[in-house]
Amino acid sequence: MDGDLGDFLRSRRARIQPEEVGLASHGRRRVPGLRREEVAQLAGVSVDYYIRLEQGRGPSVSDAVLDAIARVLRLDETEHAYLHAVARPRRQAERPVTPRVRPGVQALLDGMERTPALVMDRRMTVLAWNALANAVFGFSDSAPRARSMPRQVFLDPAARDLYPEWQAVAAQTVAHLRVLAGHHQDDRELTSLVGELSLKSEDFRRLWADHQVKECAYGVKRLRHPVAGLLTLPYESLALPGDGDQTLLVYTPERGSETAERLALLGSWATTGA
């Protein structure tokens, strides 16, 4: 994904006004935010060095310089890590993506009878799930390719009915996918996924161009299920060690809530096949 570093830096300096970092704004500016010269000055590097870095033709950049630029651009923790990843992409062989989960992990999923739970790989493809997650999302009825969460969000027309807050879900999906793409730049299938979505979805192209970077470690997702109705599902995601960047995603509805009751009914419906 050539150009990610320069595009990311330009997008981040565009959101900061000179007054925010103690600089005077001299009249009307041709571009929003900070100029490259101002970023270089505040970070303590030469203008030529910063320009070459933003153009992707600079030498190997040090942690100290990247940290200084992150400070100037007011990057959060996730953005800071992303800057390091795209500025110094790994060229060594990537660990292979494990296509299956360990039996012990599947047993863990199956033991969560009251909560939908699933496992995704680093491309946000669902590899395994428990019965309640299947009742919510219908994974067993879909082809493996359709279990890609980004493809489901952007290429499946039913996604806009499934997610009442589709715009927020779409933005969140792209922001997390950009984190993954930044840390796994040698993953050809991940690069191909980004290319496919860019080609087929105008919404994806627009969001990808925004260069938002955010991990989906926890949050709340709302779904409109055709049988159970509206479900409000807080979630937590946990990395599974030693399994090629697999993530356990568990939806945790509040006990006694309307969503918990609807999930219980959905689980019974799925079990009996009613």
N, C-alpha and C positions, 0 to 999 in steps of 0.2 A: 504494500500500500504506500507507494512513493508519494512524497509530499505531505505526509501526515504531520511531521514535525513543524514544518513551516506554516501549514494551515492552522495547526493548533496554537502556535505562538501568536500568529496574527489575530486569531479569534479572541485570544485572551487579553492581548494588549488593547484591542478595540473596545473592551467593556470597561476599561479604567480611564477615568477622566484625570487630566493633569492635576487639578486641584486636590484630588484624593491622595496624591503622593507628594504634595508640597510644591508643585511646579505651577508657575503662572501660565495661564492660557493667553497666548498672544493672538488675538483676533480669531478670525474664522479659520478652521482647519479643513484641509482637503479630505482627510480620513478621520473617522471617529477614534477616540481613545488616545493612547500614547503613540508617539512616533518611535521608530526603531532607535534613533539616536538617544531618545530619553530613556528607553529601557536599558540601553548599553551604559549610559551615564549612571543610572541608579544602581545597576548591578556591578559596576566597577570593572567593566571590560571595554575594550576598544570598539568603536562603532563598526569598523571593518570586520572584527571578529564576530560580533553579533549578527551582522548582515549575512556573513558566510554561513553561520549556524542556522539562521532562519531559512536560508536557501538550500540547506542540506548538503553543503559542500565544505563544511568546516572540518577541522581535525577532531580527533577523539576528545570529547569535552569532559572536564573533570566534574566530580561531585560538587565541589565548591562553587563552580560557575553555575551549574544547574540549580543548586540550592539558592543561590543569589537571585537568579532569574525567577524562580518560583516565589521567592519572597516579594520581589517587585510586582509580579503579576497576581499576587495574592491567591495562589493556588491552594486548594484544600488538599487533604492528605491523599485522596484518590487521584486528583489531578497531578499532584507532585510525583507520585509513583509512575503515572502514565508518562509524564515528561521524561523521566529517566529511561523508561522502556523504549520510547520511540526515538530518543536521542542516541541511545546505544543499543540497537536491536541485537538480539542474540543470533549468532550465526551457527552455533553448534546444533547438532541434530536434536530435534524436538523429541520429547518422550511421546511414544505412540498413544493415541486415544484408545482406552480400553473399551471395547464395544459391549461388554457385559459386566454386571455387578457381581461381587462375590456372593456365594450362597448365604453367608452370614449377614450381609447387608440386606438381601431379600427377606431373610427371616425377620430382621429388624423392621422392615417396612410392613410385613404382614402382621407383626405384633401390634402395630398402631391401628387398632380397629375403629377408633372414634375420630381419627384425624386423617385427612387426605395427605399422603406423603409420596414423594417420587425422587428419583435420582437423575440428574442431568450431567452431560459431559461438558467440556469447555466450549463447545459450539452451541450450547443451549438446546441440545437434542435430548429428549427424554429416553432413558435407557431402561428404567424399571419403575414400578409403581405398586401401590397396594390396592385392595379392592375398592376402598372408598374414593381414592383418587381416580380410579378407572370409572366409577359411577359418575363422578363430576365431569371428567374430561373425555371419557370414551376412548382411551388410548388403544384398547384391544380391538376396536372396530376400525382403526385407521392404519394406513400403510406406514412403514417406518419413516419414510420421507416426511410424512405429514406430522410426525411427532417432534419436528423441529419447531420450537416455540417462536422464533422470529418468522419463519414461514407461515405459521398458523396466524400470527398477529397481522401480518401484512398481505398475505396472499389468499387467505381464506375469507370470503365475504361474510361468513357467519360470525367471524370474530367481532364485528361491530355490534352484533346483537348479544354475543356472549359477554362482552365487557361494556357495561354502561358508560364507563369513563375511558373509552377507547383511546382518546388522544393522549391521556396521561400514561396508559399502559404502553402505547407505542413509543412515546418519548423515553420511558424508563427502559424498555427493551433495547432501543438503539444505544442509549448511554452505557448500558452494561455490556452490550456487544462490542462497543468501541474499546472498553477496558480490556476485554478478552483478546480482541484483535491486536491491541498494542503490545500485550505481553506474549503473544504467540504469532509473531509476524512471519514465521516460516511455515505455519500451518496452511497448506495449500487449500484444503477443503474449507477452512474458515474464510480465507480470502475469496474463494469461489462463491461462498454463501453471500458475502457482502456484495460481490459483483452481480449475482443473480437478483438479489433484492433491489439493488440500485437500478437494474435494468427493468424490472417488472413493477416497481412501486414508486410512484411520484412522492408519496408521503415519506417513504424510507429515504429517498434521495435528499429531500429537504431536511429531514432530521439529522441525517448523517453529516450533511454539510455544516450543521451548527456546532459540531465538535464538542457536544456535551459528554462528560465523562463521569459516570457514577456507578458504583457497585450496588447490586440489589441484595444486600446482606439481610435486610429485614424490611417490613412494611405491611401494608394492608392492600388487598386486592378485592374488588367487588365483581361478582359474576352473576349473570342472569341465567339460571339453569332452566331448561325447558320443563322439567318435572318438579324440582324443588323450589323454584322461584329465585328470588334475590338472595345471594349469599355474600356476607361480609367476612372475609377470611384474612386475619393477620397471618403473617408467615415469617419463618426464620430459615436461613440457609446456612449450612455447615459444610465445610470442606472435608472430604473423606481422604485420609492420608494413604499414600501408596497405591492409588488407583487411577493414575493418569488424569488428574484434575477433575475428578468426579465431585459433584456437590449434592448433598442431601437437602431437599426442600420440604419443609413440614408446615402445613397450614394448621393454625392453632386457634380455632374459634373459642370464644369465652364460654366457660361452662354455664349452662342454663340459659344461654342466649337463644334468640330466635334462629340464628344460623345453626347453632349446635343441634337444636331440635329438628330442623329441616334436614341436616346431614344424617341424623339418626334414622329419620324416615326414608331418606334416600338409600342408606345402607341396607335397610330392611327390604326396600323395593328391589334393589339390585340382587340381594341374596335369594329372594323368593322368585324373582323374575316376573313379578306382578305387572 
